Amino acid sequence: ASVSNALFREANDRLEKVFGFTVGRVPLSMEESLAAKYKDRLYLINNVVDDEAGTHSINLHSAHVDTSIEKGVLMIVLAFAFCKGFPIHKKKKGGGTTSNVRWITEFDLYSLLHRVDENIPGEPPSEEGRKKRGGRHSLSSHQDITGAAQTPDIDALLEKFVHLDYLLKEKIEPPESSLESSALVGDDGKLTAYAMGPRAAMEIGRRQIIYFCSNVLGEQAPDPTMLAEIEEDEALDNDEGDVEEENYEEEEEVIEEERGKAKRVKRER
């Protein structure tokens, strides 16, 4: 384990120095809120430092119009999930509960997206619609001069975001404060809901979502209470990074000792 961890760290350091990318695991602050399948996943993150004008981001995301549209939709969905969503309290291994992920039901999400663009359906697809080949499309299929549709296919985009771990999608029990009618709840008494996924948490982060919401609303600065909500989690993730650094140094010492022993054995032979 020590050798494999050291090799992973060495490869990660070289990747960052050459390309500006890093490979990381799910943030510790999210880990206990996620299903087990996410625990061992690794994500390639672009950590290239951008200037104040965002030149790197503009060059990266404006190369293709479709990509720019997708990133814009993702930011809006994440903003709705954070601002209009609700936490689900799950039991932690060491006792207590955790609720670092905020969920928004698909009915609320589609309703809000419809307010942003009336061509987006105001309700999620039915079960029959999900099974239908090709699915449904947004009401507007008109394309601009670049060939990109003015209104994206939200059904397809949400599934794509879930597949890439930008979003989480689960069946949840409707909260008491939810306004969903009983007719919208499935036979199992649950609703489909979305939340920020681990890749979005690492690439974008809740802090950037808060500043995005502030800019959209025309505010000079984000709400301090919203920033305070995420500072504790950021501190936890930073502490995790410090522990990993210490473990890496200890592993390097062990490897050097093993190398020294191997050299001494060769000399004795």
FENFEN-V633945 format. One record per pair of residues at least 24 apart in sequence whose ideal C-beta (glycine too) atoms are under 10 Angstrom apart, sorted by sequence separation. I is the first residue (numbers start at 1). GAP is how many residues later the second one is. If there is no record, write none. Layout:
BEGIN
i & gap
I & GAP
I & GAP
END
This chain:
BEGIN
i & gap
21 & 24
22 & 24
78 & 24
80 & 24
84 & 24
85 & 24
135 & 24
169 & 24
170 & 24
206 & 24
207 & 24
19 & 25
20 & 25
21 & 25
22 & 25
84 & 25
113 & 25
114 & 25
130 & 25
168 & 25
169 & 25
170 & 25
205 & 25
20 & 26
21 & 26
78 & 26
129 & 26
168 & 26
169 & 26
207 & 26
19 & 27
20 & 27
21 & 27
77 & 27
81 & 27
84 & 27
167 & 27
168 & 27
206 & 27
207 & 27
19 & 28
20 & 28
80 & 28
81 & 28
84 & 28
167 & 28
168 & 28
169 & 28
205 & 28
206 & 28
15 & 29
16 & 29
19 & 29
20 & 29
80 & 29
83 & 29
125 & 29
130 & 29
167 & 29
168 & 29
205 & 29
12 & 30
119 & 30
124 & 30
125 & 30
166 & 30
167 & 30
168 & 30
16 & 31
80 & 31
81 & 31
119 & 31
120 & 31
124 & 31
166 & 31
16 & 32
77 & 32
80 & 32
119 & 32
120 & 32
162 & 32
165 & 32
166 & 32
167 & 32
168 & 32
201 & 32
205 & 32
76 & 33
79 & 33
80 & 33
117 & 33
118 & 33
119 & 33
120 & 33
121 & 33
161 & 33
164 & 33
165 & 33
166 & 33
167 & 33
8 & 34
117 & 34
120 & 34
121 & 34
124 & 34
165 & 34
166 & 34
77 & 35
117 & 35
119 & 35
120 & 35
162 & 35
164 & 35
165 & 35
166 & 35
202 & 35
20 & 36
76 & 36
77 & 36
80 & 36
158 & 36
161 & 36
164 & 36
165 & 36
201 & 36
76 & 37
117 & 37
165 & 37
166 & 37
161 & 38
165 & 38
166 & 38
113 & 39
161 & 39
73 & 40
76 & 40
114 & 40
76 & 41
113 & 41
73 & 43
73 & 44
110 & 44
109 & 45
110 & 45
113 & 45
73 & 47
110 & 48
109 & 49
106 & 52
33 & 54
33 & 55
33 & 56
34 & 56
33 & 57
32 & 58
32 & 59
33 & 59
127 & 59
32 & 60
124 & 60
32 & 61
123 & 61
31 & 62
32 & 62
106 & 63
32 & 64
33 & 64
32 & 65
33 & 65
103 & 65
32 & 66
33 & 66
34 & 66
103 & 66
31 & 67
33 & 67
34 & 67
101 & 67
103 & 67
105 & 67
107 & 67
124 & 67
30 & 68
32 & 68
33 & 68
124 & 68
29 & 69
31 & 69
32 & 69
101 & 69
103 & 69
105 & 69
30 & 70
105 & 70
108 & 70
29 & 71
30 & 71
107 & 71
108 & 71
28 & 72
29 & 72
103 & 72
107 & 72
108 & 72
27 & 73
105 & 73
107 & 73
105 & 74
106 & 74
107 & 74
105 & 75
77 & 77
107 & 77
65 & 78
68 & 78
106 & 78
107 & 78
65 & 79
69 & 79
73 & 79
105 & 79
65 & 80
66 & 80
68 & 80
69 & 80
72 & 80
73 & 80
77 & 80
105 & 80
65 & 81
66 & 81
67 & 81
69 & 81
73 & 81
77 & 81
64 & 82
65 & 82
66 & 82
69 & 82
70 & 82
88 & 82
65 & 83
66 & 83
69 & 83
74 & 83
78 & 83
108 & 83
109 & 83
64 & 84
65 & 84
73 & 84
74 & 84
77 & 84
88 & 84
107 & 84
109 & 84
73 & 85
88 & 85
106 & 85
107 & 85
108 & 85
109 & 85
66 & 86
74 & 86
81 & 86
86 & 86
105 & 86
106 & 86
107 & 86
108 & 86
70 & 87
73 & 87
74 & 87
81 & 87
88 & 87
105 & 87
106 & 87
69 & 88
73 & 88
78 & 88
86 & 88
87 & 88
103 & 88
105 & 88
106 & 88
77 & 89
78 & 89
86 & 89
103 & 89
104 & 89
105 & 89
70 & 90
74 & 90
77 & 90
85 & 90
86 & 90
103 & 90
104 & 90
70 & 91
86 & 91
102 & 91
103 & 91
104 & 91
74 & 92
86 & 92
102 & 92
103 & 92
104 & 92
74 & 93
102 & 93
103 & 93
101 & 94
102 & 94
71 & 95
100 & 95
101 & 95
70 & 96
100 & 96
101 & 96
101 & 97
101 & 100
100 & 101
102 & 104
88 & 105
100 & 106
86 & 107
88 & 107
85 & 108
87 & 108
85 & 109
86 & 109
85 & 110
85 & 111
81 & 112
81 & 113
82 & 113
80 & 114
81 & 114
82 & 114
81 & 115
78 & 116
77 & 117
78 & 117
77 & 118
78 & 118
77 & 119
78 & 119
81 & 119
43 & 121
43 & 122
74 & 122
78 & 122
77 & 123
78 & 123
41 & 124
82 & 124
75 & 125
74 & 126
78 & 126
83 & 126
38 & 127
78 & 127
82 & 127
83 & 127
102 & 127
78 & 128
81 & 128
82 & 128
74 & 129
75 & 129
80 & 129
100 & 129
38 & 130
74 & 130
78 & 130
79 & 130
82 & 130
83 & 130
100 & 130
34 & 131
78 & 131
79 & 131
82 & 131
100 & 132
35 & 133
71 & 133
75 & 133
79 & 133
80 & 133
100 & 133
34 & 134
75 & 134
78 & 134
79 & 134
83 & 134
33 & 135
35 & 135
78 & 135
76 & 136
100 & 136
75 & 137
76 & 137
79 & 137
30 & 138
75 & 138
26 & 139
76 & 140
75 & 141
83 & 143
82 & 144
82 & 147
82 & 148
43 & 154
45 & 154
43 & 155
44 & 155
47 & 155
43 & 156
47 & 156
41 & 157
45 & 157
46 & 157
41 & 158
43 & 158
44 & 158
45 & 158
38 & 159
39 & 159
43 & 159
44 & 159
38 & 160
43 & 160
34 & 161
38 & 161
33 & 162
34 & 163
34 & 164
30 & 165
33 & 165
30 & 166
30 & 167
31 & 167
34 & 167
30 & 168
26 & 171
27 & 171
30 & 171
26 & 172
29 & 172
30 & 172
25 & 173
26 & 173
24 & 174
27 & 174
26 & 175
27 & 175
26 & 176
25 & 177
29 & 177
24 & 178
27 & 178
22 & 180
29 & 201
29 & 203
30 & 203
29 & 204
28 & 205
29 & 205
27 & 206
29 & 206
30 & 206
31 & 206
27 & 207
29 & 207
30 & 207
28 & 208
29 & 208
27 & 209
28 & 209
31 & 209
27 & 210
28 & 210
28 & 211
29 & 211
28 & 212
24 & 213
27 & 213
28 & 213
27 & 214
25 & 215
28 & 215
24 & 217
25 & 219
24 & 220
9 & 235
13 & 235
9 & 236
12 & 236
9 & 238
10 & 238
5 & 239
9 & 239
8 & 240
6 & 241
5 & 242
6 & 242
9 & 242
10 & 242
5 & 243
9 & 243
6 & 244
7 & 244
2 & 245
6 & 245
2 & 246
5 & 246
6 & 246
4 & 247
5 & 247
2 & 248
3 & 248
6 & 248
7 & 248
2 & 249
6 & 249
1 & 250
2 & 250
5 & 250
2 & 251
3 & 251
2 & 252
3 & 252
2 & 253
3 & 255
2 & 256
END
